[in-house]
C-alpha cells in the first residue's frame, strides 16, 4: 500500500505561496555541498580551492568572478575553461518520485545513490553543451542519499542551477534542510593579517600624539597593539602562536613588546629594508610571555626610506600570522581569513556580519573602506546627535566595523548567505537617492566596488567582488532599534531623534529643516491617522512612542524599496530578503503596532486611500521575528545540599550575634548571624522576607561541611551566594547625596583552595554593593547587567557522596561588614535536570517567559502577515550579558546535556514555524578571554552546541506544531492572534496558524454573522475578492506541506466569525474516538471505522489544540501509546484518509496518563463561564478507571468584587 495515499497529485493546483517554513521538498544535509573548483575544464589535478556551497543557483554571466574573494586562491581562478565537482547528501521530505532539473552553461552531470551504496545512478548527463535537463529518481522520506554534481564552463556565459520537484513539492532550488544563522564574533581573531584585527588606533612612541592618514596609517613614530586579552586568559591566544612575517612601506627601527619575541633578542626581530621597493620586511614569533597585550613599535620612521629619518610613519603594514598555530610557516600575503574562521562560518548557512550598535555612519563617506588598515572595529566615527539623561551627552567615537567588501568576501569564502544590519542613520529614503548610503550599499553587494565607490553594473575584474550569485541577502535596519539600554544602543536614541526631527521639520522648525537627516515629507506618513502633535511636560511629543515605532519600520520599507530598485522585482524574496525584527513575543508592541501601520498605510488597510498602488506587508518585508534565547528553570544549578543556606537557624535576637552555636555554620573571628530590627538599624532585611542573614566583619570567616550528591553525571560544582555591604546608620554621603557603604571584600575557599571568580567588576575576591530595597540582594558581576541574583565561585570537581569544606572569609578592615544570604552548592547536573530549555536570560527578556510560547507568539505575528519567521539572535543565554558563570560555561562547553538542550531548542523553533534561526551573540564555543580560557575557534565542532546543531542539520527539521492541523474547523477560541470572541468590527482581524501535513487543495467555508464586509488572507495575500458577511462563503486554496497563516479581516461594519471549515473535497468523514483505555503509563486510543477510509492518523499533545506528535499511517481502528508521563494530561484527535486526502479531525479527547502505584488526577473539568449554570459538563480529561457519568456541575466562580482581570474559567478536580 502506498504510504501516503491521501496526497494530492495535481501539482498545478498549488496556487498559494509555499509554506512559511523552509523549503518544501527536503534538502541538503550539512548546510550544503562541498564544492571543489578546478582551473581546467576536465576536473583534473588538485582543486584550486574548495568551498561549501549552500545551494547551486549561480548565474555568473561573462564577468562575475567565480572565487568571490581577493584572497589569491580565489582571485586567480579563471572565468572560462574551469570545472567544479559538488558532493554531499540530500534528504527528501516525501516518499515520492522527484524530478531533478539542471540548468547549465556549459556542461553538467548529476549522480545519486543511496548512502553507502557502491554504484551511482546517472540522473543527468549533459556534458557537451549548455542545456536544461531533467532526471527522475524515487526517494524515501528521511533517508539520506549521496549526490554528486559535475560542472564545466568552456567559454562565454557561465551558469549552474539545480532544482527539484515532486507531486508534493513545487519546483524549487534545492536548499539546505535547515537554515542556521550566526552572529559573527571572530572579526578580532579571524584575519590572517594581524594588522587588520589589532587596535583601530596607533599609540604614541616617543614622538608625540599619533596622527593617521585617510587609510589609518601613522604619520609619525607609533606603536600598535596587535594582541590583547582583557578578561581571564592572559598570555597570547594559542590561535596566534607561531612565526609571523611582517612588511611595510618605508623604513623604521622595529622593536617588540609583550608576547612578541624576536630572533636577535627578545625585543628585536630579524628584518631588512629593500630600497628598490621601499619595503621593510622581517619575522618574529608570538609565544606565551605572560603579557596580556603585545606591541609592535616603530621608531625613526620614514615613509620613503630617507635618511635621516623624518619620523613621518609608514604605510601598508602586513602581519601574516602562522598558518598552523605554533608552527613556522605563515599564511601567504593576501590571505584574508584564517582557516579556522572559514570553517566556523561554513558551519552555518547565514552570517550576520555586523550588529552596528551605536554606529554613527550617515553618509557613504563615513564608512570603513576596504583599504583602511583595520578591519575589525574598523574606522571610528563620531556620533551625530547629542543626548542627555542616561546616554553619554557628548558625541563619541564609535567603531563602524569591517568594510562591506570584507563582509561580502567572508560570505563568499564560507558559502553562507549574507545577513547585514544597516546603520540606523544611513541616508537613503527613496530609489531616487542614488548617492545615498543605502543605494550604494545595494549596488556594492550586487556589483562589487572599486574600493571606494560601488559599480553600477556587472564589471570585469572588479577591484572588490560582489556577493556570489548563489547567496541570499538578509537586510535589517541596525540592531534592536527598540532597545533603550544606554549608550551601547545609541541607535534607539538616534532613530528617536530622527523621528523628532521629522516632526519638528514638518511643523516648520528652522533648525530641524537644516538637519540633513530631516524628512518632513515622512511625517504625514508617520502620522497618517492625524494624532495631535502636543507635547508632554518633559518636552517630548505625546505620541512620540507611536511615531518612533512607525519610523523604524518605515525606514525598513524605504530600504526595501531602494534595494528593489537596484536588484529588480524578480530578486526580491529570492535573493533580497528585508527583515523587520521586534522584541520578544510582541513585547512593548514592537510587532503589532509597526506591522499594523505598514498594512494600514501602504496597503490602505484602514479603509482609506493613502497610496495609489497598495501592497501587503509581505511586498516590503520578507521575514521577521525576535530573539530566540533560551535559559534554564534553575539557571544557576542551585541545590539543597547546604544546611541553613539562609542563616534561618538558630533564631537570634535583633542585632549582631557573633558565632551562634547551632545552624551548621562554624564561625571564626567577627562573624555570625545578624537579625534586622526594622527601621533605624544598619542590618538589611534578609532574602525573601527573612529577618536574618549572615555577616562577616574584618577578617572573620564562616565555614561548613557540604555533602556532595551521592549520584552524579557531571562531577563539576561551584558555590553561589548573595551579599551586600553594610551602610552605617550615620555614614557620610557621596557626591550624589547617598550614604557611602562599607568596602568589605569577601573571598571563597573550597578545601582551602581559593576559588574566587574574576569578572569584569570583581577581581581578587568579591566586593558587594550596598543593599538596595528596590533591587534587594542583587549582585554586581558586570555593571551593564545590574540585576544578577548571585555571586559565583570558580568550579571544582568532587566525587559522589564526598564532603567538601566551604569557607567564606573577609579581607577588609575590622570595621567593615558584609552581609550574606542564600549560600548554595551549585551543580551542572542540577542545572540541566530542573528543566532545559526554558525562558531566556538575555538582558530585557521578559522574566519567566516560556521558551516555546515565546517562539510561538513571535512566529504567529510573522505568519499573520505572510512573513517567514526569522530570528536575529538566539541560543544559549544562561548568565545573560554577564557571559555566564564558570559553572554555566562548564555545562555549556563540557556537558553532553548541553547538546540535548540545544537540539530541543532547535526543534522548538521549527515546531513554532521557524525558517532561519540565528545564533549568538552569546558564545557557542569558548573564547581565550572567558573563564575557561580555551580557544574554541581551533575546533568548534567538538563543543556541544555546535555538535547538536550539526546533528540537526543532517535531519529533516521538526514538523511545525504551532497551529491547527488541516483539515480542521477553525474557531475564534483557537485563533493565534486577534479577538477570542471572533468580533470583526471596523478593521479588526482574527488570525490562525494552520498546518498542512500534505500538499493539498482545500475548500475553505466561512461562517460569519451579518453586518459587514470581510477579506480572507492566506500567507499574507488576499484570497479572492472581499465578501459580505452573513452567508456561508467558500473559497479554494492549494497549500504546500507546512505551516501557513490565515487571517480574516473586517473591512467595514460589525460582524463576527463563527467558524472556518478547511476541508479536502472528497476526503472521508471525520472519525469519532470511542474510548481511551488506560494502562500503566499507556493509552490505547480506539475509534470507529469510517466508510471509504483507507487509513488513519493519530495526533496528540499536552495542550488542547496543539498536537506535537503524530503517528504513522494506521490501517486499524486502535493504537497504543507507551511510556507516557505520569499525571500528564494528553489530548488526542484522529483523522481518516483516502486517496484524495485527509478528513476533518475527530473531536478532541483529553486523558491523563497514570502509572500504577503513584497518586494522580483521575478526571479534570474545564468549565467555561463564571455563573455555573450548566446542568452537566463533560470532563476535559479523564481516565477509564473512573465512572463520572453521575457527576454534575456545581456553582462556578462568581465575578469578583475585587475586579480581578480574569474570572472566566473555573476548574474542578
KANOR-V797579 format. One record per run of one state. SS is the DSSP state (helix for helix, strand for strand, loop for the rest). FROM is the first residue (numbers start at 1). LEN is the number of residues. Records with the same first field share a line. If there is no record, write none. Layout:
SS: FROM-LEN ; FROM-LEN
This chain:
loop: 1-10 ; 14-12 ; 29-4 ; 39-10 ; 54-3 ; 62-10 ; 76-6 ; 93-3 ; 106-1 ; 115-6 ; 127-4 ; 140-1 ; 142-2 ; 154-4 ; 167-2 ; 174-2 ; 177-2 ; 184-7 ; 192-1 ; 197-6 ; 205-7 ; 213-5 ; 219-3 ; 229-9 ; 241-1 ; 250-1 ; 258-2 ; 262-3 ; 266-2 ; 269-1 ; 275-4 ; 287-6 ; 303-12 ; 321-1 ; 323-7 ; 331-6 ; 338-1 ; 346-4 ; 353-11 ; 367-13 ; 383-14 ; 400-4 ; 415-2 ; 423-14 ; 448-1 ; 450-4 ; 455-9 ; 465-8 ; 478-9 ; 507-3 ; 514-6 ; 527-8 ; 536-5 ; 542-2 ; 568-1 ; 573-3 ; 582-5 ; 590-2 ; 603-14 ; 621-2 ; 626-2 ; 633-5 ; 639-16 ; 659-7 ; 669-2 ; 676-11 ; 690-2 ; 698-3 ; 708-8 ; 726-7 ; 734-5 ; 740-6 ; 751-2 ; 755-1 ; 757-9 ; 767-3 ; 771-2 ; 776-3 ; 780-2 ; 783-2 ; 786-2 ; 789-2 ; 794-2 ; 798-5 ; 811-6 ; 834-2 ; 840-11 ; 865-3 ; 871-3 ; 877-3 ; 883-3 ; 895-1 ; 912-2 ; 921-15 ; 939-1 ; 943-1 ; 953-11 ; 966-2 ; 971-1 ; 975-2 ; 979-4 ; 986-3 ; 997-3 ; 1009-3 ; 1019-2 ; 1023-4 ; 1029-4 ; 1040-2 ; 1064-9 ; 1081-1 ; 1088-7 ; 1102-1 ; 1104-2 ; 1107-2 ; 1111-3 ; 1115-3 ; 1122-7 ; 1138-4 ; 1143-6 ; 1153-1 ; 1155-8 ; 1169-12 ; 1183-26 ; 1213-1
helix: 11-3 ; 72-4 ; 194-3 ; 238-3 ; 339-7 ; 364-3 ; 404-11 ; 437-11 ; 487-20 ; 510-4 ; 520-7 ; 544-24 ; 569-3 ; 587-3 ; 592-11 ; 617-4 ; 687-3 ; 773-3 ; 828-6 ; 851-14 ; 880-3 ; 886-9 ; 896-16 ; 936-3 ; 940-3 ; 944-9 ; 972-3
strand: 26-3 ; 33-6 ; 49-5 ; 57-5 ; 82-11 ; 96-10 ; 107-8 ; 121-6 ; 131-9 ; 141-1 ; 144-10 ; 158-9 ; 169-5 ; 176-1 ; 179-5 ; 191-1 ; 193-1 ; 203-2 ; 212-1 ; 218-1 ; 222-7 ; 242-8 ; 251-7 ; 260-2 ; 265-1 ; 268-1 ; 270-5 ; 279-8 ; 293-10 ; 315-6 ; 322-1 ; 330-1 ; 337-1 ; 350-3 ; 380-3 ; 397-3 ; 417-6 ; 449-1 ; 454-1 ; 464-1 ; 473-5 ; 535-1 ; 541-1 ; 572-1 ; 576-6 ; 623-3 ; 628-5 ; 638-1 ; 655-4 ; 666-3 ; 671-5 ; 692-6 ; 701-7 ; 716-10 ; 733-1 ; 739-1 ; 746-5 ; 753-2 ; 756-1 ; 766-1 ; 770-1 ; 779-1 ; 782-1 ; 785-1 ; 788-1 ; 791-3 ; 796-2 ; 803-8 ; 817-11 ; 836-4 ; 868-3 ; 874-3 ; 914-7 ; 964-2 ; 968-3 ; 977-2 ; 983-3 ; 989-8 ; 1000-9 ; 1012-7 ; 1021-2 ; 1027-2 ; 1033-7 ; 1042-22 ; 1073-8 ; 1082-6 ; 1095-7 ; 1103-1 ; 1106-1 ; 1109-2 ; 1114-1 ; 1118-4 ; 1129-9 ; 1142-1 ; 1149-4 ; 1154-1 ; 1163-6 ; 1181-2 ; 1209-4
